[in-house]
Structure formats: C-alpha cells, structure tokens
Amino acid sequence: MAVLIDTSVLIEYERRRLDLERHLAQRREEAFFLSLVTASELLHGVHRATQSDVRAKCSAVVEALLERFPLLPIDLATV
C-alpha cells in the first residue's frame, strides 16, 4: 500500500510540531509519495516568505522533502 502525504502534515513537520520520522517508522512497509499539488504548495510557501533567513530555511526543508519523497504524476487519461 502507498501513502500520500498531505501538505498540512509537512507544514507541521517544518514547524517542528510533528515527528515525521516516528510516523514513517510506524509504516515501514508502505511507500510514501507527494502529489504535484503538495509540491507546488510547498514551493509557493517558500516563494511567499518575506524574510531571507526564513526563505532559506523553508527552501532547505522543501528541497529535502522533494528529494526524499517521489512525486505522483497526474494522469489525465484516467480522470
């Protein structure tokens, strides 16, 4: 089975209010993915950051998440 990680979960992780590693460890046999919408929402959040230090921190977190979790493509042929 696969798990699609929602943006709200990743924002809580970025804000250090969620132990993502603990949650992932509880579901070791499952594959984890991000949707293209989640990726774009995270990148939009980086773009909206007005302070350069906050932007740099957010960007590093988002880039690490995008490297770690594969993106699920949108297949319009099946919609």
N, C-alpha and C positions, 0 to 999 in steps of 0.2 A: 504494500500500500504506500501511497505517497501523501505528503503533507504540503499544503500550500500555505506559506507564511504570510500573514496579513501585515500591512503597513503599520497598523496600530501596535502590534507586537514588537516590531522592530524599533519603533519610536520609544516604547517603554524600555527596551534594551539600551538604546542610545542614551537615554536619560538616567540609566543605571537604576531603574526601578523594577527590572526583571532580570532574573538569572537565566539567560537564554541557554547557556551550556547545560544547566541542570535539566531543563525541559528537553533539550535534544538528546541528552544521555538516557532519558526515560523511554525514548522511542528509537533506539539504535538500529532496529531492523528496517526502519522506514526511510525513504528518500525524501529530502526536503527541497522545495522549489520556491522561487519568487515568480510572480506574474509580471508581465511587462508593465502593467498599470502600477504595481507596487514599486518597481524600479523607477518609473518616471515620477511618482510621488516623492520618493526619497531624494531624487536628484533635484526636483523642484524645491524641496525644503533647503537643500544646500544653496541653491541659487538665491533664495529669499533671505538668507542670513545677511544681516547688515554689517555686522562686526567681523573683521577679517579673521580674528582668532577663533570665533565661533564657526565661521565658514570653514576654516581649515580643519577644525576638529570634526565637524559634521561630515565633511568631504572624506576624511580618512576612514571614518566609520562606514560610510556608504560604500566607498570603494572596496573595503574589506568584505562587506556583505555581498557585493556583486561578484567578487572573485570566489567567494565561498559557496554560494548557492546558485545553481543553474536557473536560467530563466525559461519559463514555459512559453513557447511561441503561441501566437493566436492563429488558429487555423479557421479562416473564414469559410472554407469549403464545407465544414461540418456544422456551421451555425444554421 
